[in-house]
């Protein structure tokens, strides 16, 4: 699992999956290491 505070491609994918309501993509992205509580540049989290 990623422990970096830097924004990664998985974090962006998680935000997009949550916004689109795609549960399968949310699950897959979390398994790849996205951190759901990490804030994006606008201050939003998944």
N, CA, C, O and CB atoms as a CASP TS submission, in Angstrom:
PFRMAT TS
TARGET T0000
AUTHOR 0000-0000-0000
METHOD Language model
MODEL 1
PARENT N/A
ATOM      1  N   UNK     1       0.839  -1.180   0.000  1.00  0.00           N
ATOM      2  CA  UNK     1       0.000   0.000   0.000  1.00  0.00           C
ATOM      3  C   UNK     1       0.884   1.243   0.000  1.00  0.00           C
ATOM      4  O   UNK     1       1.921   1.270   0.663  1.00  0.00           O
ATOM      5  CB  UNK     1      -0.954  -0.002   1.215  1.00  0.00           C
ATOM      6  N   UNK     2       0.479   2.263  -0.736  1.00  0.00           N
ATOM      7  CA  UNK     2       1.236   3.502  -0.801  1.00  0.00           C
ATOM      8  C   UNK     2       1.135   4.255   0.516  1.00  0.00           C
ATOM      9  O   UNK     2       0.055   4.341   1.101  1.00  0.00           O
ATOM     10  CB  UNK     2       0.740   4.376  -1.955  1.00  0.00           C
ATOM     11  N   UNK     3       2.238   4.795   0.982  1.00  0.00           N
ATOM     12  CA  UNK     3       2.243   5.574   2.209  1.00  0.00           C
ATOM     13  C   UNK     3       2.631   7.028   1.961  1.00  0.00           C
ATOM     14  O   UNK     3       2.759   7.800   2.912  1.00  0.00           O
ATOM     15  CB  UNK     3       3.189   4.952   3.212  1.00  0.00           C
ATOM     16  N   UNK     4       2.814   7.402   0.740  1.00  0.00           N
ATOM     17  CA  UNK     4       3.243   8.749   0.386  1.00  0.00           C
ATOM     18  C   UNK     4       2.096   9.744   0.540  1.00  0.00           C
ATOM     19  O   UNK     4       0.928   9.391   0.375  1.00  0.00           O
ATOM     20  CB  UNK     4       3.781   8.777  -1.047  1.00  0.00           C
ATOM     21  N   UNK     5       2.440  10.976   0.853  1.00  0.00           N
ATOM     22  CA  UNK     5       1.432  12.028   0.902  1.00  0.00           C
ATOM     23  C   UNK     5       1.267  12.699  -0.456  1.00  0.00           C
ATOM     24  O   UNK     5       0.402  13.559  -0.618  1.00  0.00           O
ATOM     25  CB  UNK     5       1.799  13.066   1.956  1.00  0.00           C
ATOM     26  N   UNK     6       2.086  12.318  -1.431  1.00  0.00           N
ATOM     27  CA  UNK     6       1.966  12.869  -2.774  1.00  0.00           C
ATOM     28  C   UNK     6       0.746  12.274  -3.469  1.00  0.00           C
ATOM     29  O   UNK     6       0.369  11.129  -3.218  1.00  0.00           O
ATOM     30  CB  UNK     6       3.246  12.597  -3.594  1.00  0.00           C
ATOM     31  N   UNK     7       0.138  13.067  -4.344  1.00  0.00           N
ATOM     32  CA  UNK     7      -1.025  12.622  -5.099  1.00  0.00           C
ATOM     33  C   UNK     7      -0.572  11.636  -6.166  1.00  0.00           C
ATOM     34  O   UNK     7       0.378  11.915  -6.896  1.00  0.00           O
ATOM     35  CB  UNK     7      -1.772  13.826  -5.738  1.00  0.00           C
ATOM     36  N   UNK     8      -1.232  10.491  -6.268  1.00  0.00           N
ATOM     37  CA  UNK     8      -0.849   9.482  -7.254  1.00  0.00           C
ATOM     38  C   UNK     8      -1.971   9.260  -8.263  1.00  0.00           C
ATOM     39  O   UNK     8      -3.088   9.750  -8.091  1.00  0.00           O
ATOM     40  CB  UNK     8      -0.491   8.160  -6.558  1.00  0.00           C
ATOM     41  N   UNK     9      -1.655   8.519  -9.310  1.00  0.00           N
ATOM     42  CA  UNK     9      -2.673   8.221 -10.323  1.00  0.00           C
ATOM     43  C   UNK     9      -3.822   7.423  -9.720  1.00  0.00           C
ATOM     44  O   UNK     9      -4.961   7.543 -10.173  1.00  0.00           O
ATOM     45  CB  UNK     9      -2.054   7.447 -11.496  1.00  0.00           C
ATOM     46  N   UNK    10      -3.537   6.612  -8.706  1.00  0.00           N
ATOM     47  CA  UNK    10      -4.592   5.825  -8.078  1.00  0.00           C
ATOM     48  C   UNK    10      -5.542   6.704  -7.271  1.00  0.00           C
ATOM     49  O   UNK    10      -6.740   6.431  -7.203  1.00  0.00           O
ATOM     50  CB  UNK    10      -3.985   4.754  -7.181  1.00  0.00           C
ATOM     51  N   UNK    11      -5.012   7.746  -6.667  1.00  0.00           N
ATOM     52  CA  UNK    11      -5.871   8.663  -5.921  1.00  0.00           C
ATOM     53  C   UNK    11      -6.839   9.372  -6.868  1.00  0.00           C
ATOM     54  O   UNK    11      -8.020   9.518  -6.555  1.00  0.00           O
ATOM     55  CB  UNK    11      -5.021   9.694  -5.149  1.00  0.00           C
ATOM     56  N   UNK    12      -6.342   9.810  -8.016  1.00  0.00           N
ATOM     57  CA  UNK    12      -7.196  10.464  -9.013  1.00  0.00           C
ATOM     58  C   UNK    12      -8.250   9.487  -9.536  1.00  0.00           C
ATOM     59  O   UNK    12      -9.411   9.856  -9.713  1.00  0.00           O
ATOM     60  CB  UNK    12      -6.344  11.012 -10.184  1.00  0.00           C
ATOM     61  N   UNK    13      -7.845   8.255  -9.780  1.00  0.00           N
ATOM     62  CA  UNK    13      -8.791   7.239 -10.261  1.00  0.00           C
ATOM     63  C   UNK    13      -9.870   6.964  -9.220  1.00  0.00           C
ATOM     64  O   UNK    13     -11.031   6.741  -9.562  1.00  0.00           O
ATOM     65  CB  UNK    13      -8.051   5.935 -10.610  1.00  0.00           C
ATOM     66  N   UNK    14      -9.480   6.981  -7.950  1.00  0.00           N
ATOM     67  CA  UNK    14     -10.449   6.745  -6.881  1.00  0.00           C
ATOM     68  C   UNK    14     -11.490   7.860  -6.851  1.00  0.00           C
ATOM     69  O   UNK    14     -12.688   7.590  -6.761  1.00  0.00           O
ATOM     70  CB  UNK    14      -9.739   6.640  -5.517  1.00  0.00           C
ATOM     71  N   UNK    15     -11.044   9.096  -6.924  1.00  0.00           N
ATOM     72  CA  UNK    15     -11.980  10.229  -6.934  1.00  0.00           C
ATOM     73  C   UNK    15     -12.962  10.095  -8.098  1.00  0.00           C
ATOM     74  O   UNK    15     -14.167  10.265  -7.913  1.00  0.00           O
ATOM     75  CB  UNK    15     -11.211  11.574  -7.034  1.00  0.00           C
ATOM     76  N   UNK    16     -12.458   9.793  -9.285  1.00  0.00           N
ATOM     77  CA  UNK    16     -13.320   9.669 -10.466  1.00  0.00           C
ATOM     78  C   UNK    16     -14.301   8.510 -10.321  1.00  0.00           C
ATOM     79  O   UNK    16     -15.464   8.631 -10.706  1.00  0.00           O
ATOM     80  CB  UNK    16     -12.470   9.477 -11.727  1.00  0.00           C
ATOM     81  N   UNK    17     -13.838   7.377  -9.763  1.00  0.00           N
ATOM     82  CA  UNK    17     -14.711   6.218  -9.579  1.00  0.00           C
ATOM     83  C   UNK    17     -15.822   6.522  -8.578  1.00  0.00           C
ATOM     84  O   UNK    17     -16.970   6.127  -8.781  1.00  0.00           O
ATOM     85  CB  UNK    17     -13.897   5.006  -9.111  1.00  0.00           C
ATOM     86  N   UNK    18     -15.482   7.220  -7.504  1.00  0.00           N
ATOM     87  CA  UNK    18     -16.490   7.596  -6.506  1.00  0.00           C
ATOM     88  C   UNK    18     -17.504   8.555  -7.120  1.00  0.00           C
ATOM     89  O   UNK    18     -18.710   8.387  -6.936  1.00  0.00           O
ATOM     90  CB  UNK    18     -15.821   8.242  -5.266  1.00  0.00           C
ATOM     91  N   UNK    19     -17.024   9.551  -7.843  1.00  0.00           N
ATOM     92  CA  UNK    19     -17.919  10.532  -8.468  1.00  0.00           C
ATOM     93  C   UNK    19     -18.875   9.882  -9.462  1.00  0.00           C
ATOM     94  O   UNK    19     -20.016  10.322  -9.605  1.00  0.00           O
ATOM     95  CB  UNK    19     -17.106  11.612  -9.171  1.00  0.00           C
ATOM     96  N   UNK    20     -18.416   8.837 -10.149  1.00  0.00           N
ATOM     97  CA  UNK    20     -19.267   8.176 -11.139  1.00  0.00           C
ATOM     98  C   UNK    20     -20.100   7.048 -10.538  1.00  0.00           C
ATOM     99  O   UNK    20     -20.954   6.481 -11.219  1.00  0.00           O
ATOM    100  CB  UNK    20     -18.418   7.632 -12.264  1.00  0.00           C
ATOM    101  N   UNK    21     -19.858   6.716  -9.262  1.00  0.00           N
ATOM    102  CA  UNK    21     -20.628   5.663  -8.603  1.00  0.00           C
ATOM    103  C   UNK    21     -20.232   4.259  -9.018  1.00  0.00           C
ATOM    104  O   UNK    21     -21.027   3.329  -8.881  1.00  0.00           O
ATOM    105  CB  UNK    21     -22.074   5.860  -8.878  1.00  0.00           C
ATOM    106  N   UNK    22     -19.028   4.088  -9.520  1.00  0.00           N
ATOM    107  CA  UNK    22     -18.555   2.787  -9.995  1.00  0.00           C
ATOM    108  C   UNK    22     -17.904   2.009  -8.843  1.00  0.00           C
ATOM    109  O   UNK    22     -16.710   2.149  -8.578  1.00  0.00           O
ATOM    110  CB  UNK    22     -17.550   2.966 -11.166  1.00  0.00           C
ATOM    111  N   UNK    23     -18.711   1.191  -8.171  1.00  0.00           N
ATOM    112  CA  UNK    23     -18.254   0.459  -6.987  1.00  0.00           C
ATOM    113  C   UNK    23     -17.109  -0.493  -7.314  1.00  0.00           C
ATOM    114  O   UNK    23     -16.173  -0.618  -6.525  1.00  0.00           O
ATOM    115  CB  UNK    23     -19.410  -0.319  -6.373  1.00  0.00           C
ATOM    116  N   UNK    24     -17.166  -1.159  -8.448  1.00  0.00           N
ATOM    117  CA  UNK    24     -16.103  -2.098  -8.829  1.00  0.00           C
ATOM    118  C   UNK    24     -14.769  -1.373  -8.990  1.00  0.00           C
ATOM    119  O   UNK    24     -13.732  -1.870  -8.552  1.00  0.00           O
ATOM    120  CB  UNK    24     -16.470  -2.827 -10.137  1.00  0.00           C
ATOM    121  N   UNK    25     -14.797  -0.203  -9.617  1.00  0.00           N
ATOM    122  CA  UNK    25     -13.555   0.566  -9.792  1.00  0.00           C
ATOM    123  C   UNK    25     -13.053   1.119  -8.462  1.00  0.00           C
ATOM    124  O   UNK    25     -11.846   1.174  -8.229  1.00  0.00           O
ATOM    125  CB  UNK    25     -13.774   1.717 -10.787  1.00  0.00           C
ATOM    126  N   UNK    26     -13.969   1.526  -7.592  1.00  0.00           N
ATOM    127  CA  UNK    26     -13.567   1.999  -6.265  1.00  0.00           C
ATOM    128  C   UNK    26     -12.835   0.884  -5.535  1.00  0.00           C
ATOM    129  O   UNK    26     -11.753   1.102  -4.989  1.00  0.00           O
ATOM    130  CB  UNK    26     -14.797   2.475  -5.443  1.00  0.00           C
ATOM    131  N   UNK    27     -13.417  -0.305  -5.523  1.00  0.00           N
ATOM    132  CA  UNK    27     -12.813  -1.451  -4.842  1.00  0.00           C
ATOM    133  C   UNK    27     -11.449  -1.783  -5.427  1.00  0.00           C
ATOM    134  O   UNK    27     -10.487  -1.983  -4.685  1.00  0.00           O
ATOM    135  CB  UNK    27     -13.729  -2.670  -4.934  1.00  0.00           C
ATOM    136  N   UNK    28     -11.359  -1.842  -6.745  1.00  0.00           N
ATOM    137  CA  UNK    28     -10.094  -2.179  -7.402  1.00  0.00           C
ATOM    138  C   UNK    28      -9.025  -1.129  -7.118  1.00  0.00           C
ATOM    139  O   UNK    28      -7.863  -1.467  -6.892  1.00  0.00           O
ATOM    140  CB  UNK    28     -10.300  -2.319  -8.912  1.00  0.00           C
ATOM    141  N   UNK    29      -9.413   0.125  -7.129  1.00  0.00           N
ATOM    142  CA  UNK    29      -8.454   1.201  -6.893  1.00  0.00           C
ATOM    143  C   UNK    29      -7.959   1.189  -5.455  1.00  0.00           C
ATOM    144  O   UNK    29      -6.779   1.439  -5.205  1.00  0.00           O
ATOM    145  CB  UNK    29      -9.081   2.555  -7.220  1.00  0.00           C
ATOM    146  N   UNK    30      -8.842   0.903  -4.511  1.00  0.00           N
ATOM    147  CA  UNK    30      -8.421   0.800  -3.112  1.00  0.00           C
ATOM    148  C   UNK    30      -7.435  -0.348  -2.925  1.00  0.00           C
ATOM    149  O   UNK    30      -6.474  -0.226  -2.166  1.00  0.00           O
ATOM    150  CB  UNK    30      -9.638   0.604  -2.197  1.00  0.00           C
ATOM    151  N   UNK    31      -7.671  -1.458  -3.614  1.00  0.00           N
ATOM    152  CA  UNK    31      -6.758  -2.603  -3.519  1.00  0.00           C
ATOM    153  C   UNK    31      -5.376  -2.266  -4.080  1.00  0.00           C
ATOM    154  O   UNK    31      -4.381  -2.874  -3.686  1.00  0.00           O
ATOM    155  CB  UNK    31      -7.342  -3.809  -4.263  1.00  0.00           C
ATOM    156  N   UNK    32      -5.313  -1.301  -4.995  1.00  0.00           N
ATOM    157  CA  UNK    32      -4.029  -0.907  -5.592  1.00  0.00           C
ATOM    158  C   UNK    32      -3.292   0.121  -4.739  1.00  0.00           C
ATOM    159  O   UNK    32      -2.163   0.496  -5.055  1.00  0.00           O
ATOM    160  CB  UNK    32      -4.251  -0.344  -6.992  1.00  0.00           C
ATOM    161  N   UNK    33      -3.917   0.573  -3.672  1.00  0.00           N
ATOM    162  CA  UNK    33      -3.213   1.449  -2.749  1.00  0.00           C
ATOM    163  C   UNK    33      -3.697   2.876  -2.636  1.00  0.00           C
ATOM    164  O   UNK    33      -3.055   3.686  -1.967  1.00  0.00           O
ATOM    165  CB  UNK    33      -1.842   1.481  -3.118  1.00  0.00           C
ATOM    166  N   UNK    34      -4.805   3.211  -3.265  1.00  0.00           N
ATOM    167  CA  UNK    34      -5.328   4.567  -3.115  1.00  0.00           C
ATOM    168  C   UNK    34      -5.741   4.784  -1.664  1.00  0.00           C
ATOM    169  O   UNK    34      -6.227   3.866  -1.002  1.00  0.00           O
ATOM    170  CB  UNK    34      -6.528   4.815  -4.074  1.00  0.00           C
ATOM    171  N   UNK    35      -5.545   5.987  -1.184  1.00  0.00           N
ATOM    172  CA  UNK    35      -5.872   6.316   0.201  1.00  0.00           C
ATOM    173  C   UNK    35      -7.134   7.185   0.195  1.00  0.00           C
ATOM    174  O   UNK    35      -7.082   8.335  -0.242  1.00  0.00           O
ATOM    175  CB  UNK    35      -4.673   7.054   0.915  1.00  0.00           C
ATOM    176  N   UNK    36      -8.268   6.655   0.672  1.00  0.00           N
ATOM    177  CA  UNK    36      -9.540   7.370   0.553  1.00  0.00           C
ATOM    178  C   UNK    36      -9.632   8.663   1.356  1.00  0.00           C
ATOM    179  O   UNK    36     -10.494   9.494   1.072  1.00  0.00           O
ATOM    180  CB  UNK    36     -10.636   6.475   0.971  1.00  0.00           C
ATOM    181  N   UNK    37      -8.778   8.854   2.336  1.00  0.00           N
ATOM    182  CA  UNK    37      -8.830  10.067   3.152  1.00  0.00           C
ATOM    183  C   UNK    37      -7.854  11.146   2.696  1.00  0.00           C
ATOM    184  O   UNK    37      -7.818  12.237   3.264  1.00  0.00           O
ATOM    185  CB  UNK    37      -8.551   9.723   4.585  1.00  0.00           C
ATOM    186  N   UNK    38      -7.067  10.840   1.673  1.00  0.00           N
ATOM    187  CA  UNK    38      -6.105  11.824   1.154  1.00  0.00           C
ATOM    188  C   UNK    38      -6.872  12.936   0.441  1.00  0.00           C
ATOM    189  O   UNK    38      -7.834  12.671  -0.279  1.00  0.00           O
ATOM    190  CB  UNK    38      -5.073  11.151   0.182  1.00  0.00           C
ATOM    191  N   UNK    39      -6.445  14.167   0.644  1.00  0.00           N
ATOM    192  CA  UNK    39      -7.105  15.310   0.030  1.00  0.00           C
ATOM    193  C   UNK    39      -6.478  15.655  -1.314  1.00  0.00           C
ATOM    194  O   UNK    39      -5.259  15.606  -1.482  1.00  0.00           O
ATOM    195  CB  UNK    39      -7.048  16.515   0.959  1.00  0.00           C
ATOM    196  N   UNK    40      -7.342  16.006  -2.269  1.00  0.00           N
ATOM    197  CA  UNK    40      -6.843  16.436  -3.572  1.00  0.00           C
ATOM    198  C   UNK    40      -6.492  17.921  -3.496  1.00  0.00           C
ATOM    199  O   UNK    40      -6.686  18.529  -2.443  1.00  0.00           O
ATOM    200  CB  UNK    40      -7.896  16.167  -4.696  1.00  0.00           C
ATOM    201  N   UNK    41      -5.986  18.524  -4.562  1.00  0.00           N
ATOM    202  CA  UNK    41      -5.594  19.935  -4.518  1.00  0.00           C
ATOM    203  C   UNK    41      -6.736  20.891  -4.138  1.00  0.00           C
ATOM    204  O   UNK    41      -6.481  21.992  -3.649  1.00  0.00           O
ATOM    205  CB  UNK    41      -5.042  20.336  -5.857  1.00  0.00           C
ATOM    206  N   UNK    42      -7.978  20.481  -4.357  1.00  0.00           N
ATOM    207  CA  UNK    42      -9.132  21.307  -3.993  1.00  0.00           C
ATOM    208  C   UNK    42      -9.590  21.058  -2.556  1.00  0.00           C
ATOM    209  O   UNK    42     -10.541  21.686  -2.091  1.00  0.00           O
ATOM    210  CB  UNK    42     -10.284  21.041  -4.951  1.00  0.00           C
ATOM    211  N   UNK    43      -8.917  20.145  -1.851  1.00  0.00           N
ATOM    212  CA  UNK    43      -9.263  19.846  -0.464  1.00  0.00           C
ATOM    213  C   UNK    43     -10.352  18.808  -0.291  1.00  0.00           C
ATOM    214  O   UNK    43     -10.922  18.688   0.793  1.00  0.00           O
ATOM    215  CB  UNK    43      -9.679  21.083   0.211  1.00  0.00           C
ATOM    216  N   UNK    44     -10.653  18.053  -1.341  1.00  0.00           N
ATOM    217  CA  UNK    44     -11.683  17.020  -1.284  1.00  0.00           C
ATOM    218  C   UNK    44     -11.057  15.640  -1.157  1.00  0.00           C
ATOM    219  O   UNK    44      -9.949  15.402  -1.638  1.00  0.00           O
ATOM    220  CB  UNK    44     -12.576  17.082  -2.526  1.00  0.00           C
ATOM    221  N   UNK    45     -11.773  14.737  -0.507  1.00  0.00           N
ATOM    222  CA  UNK    45     -11.325  13.346  -0.428  1.00  0.00           C
ATOM    223  C   UNK    45     -12.390  12.455  -1.046  1.00  0.00           C
ATOM    224  O   UNK    45     -13.513  12.892  -1.297  1.00  0.00           O
ATOM    225  CB  UNK    45     -11.036  12.925   1.045  1.00  0.00           C
ATOM    226  N   UNK    46     -12.028  11.210  -1.285  1.00  0.00           N
ATOM    227  CA  UNK    46     -12.974  10.265  -1.864  1.00  0.00           C
ATOM    228  C   UNK    46     -14.022   9.919  -0.839  1.00  0.00           C
ATOM    229  O   UNK    46     -14.925   9.131  -1.121  1.00  0.00           O
ATOM    230  CB  UNK    46     -12.264   8.998  -2.362  1.00  0.00           C
TER
END
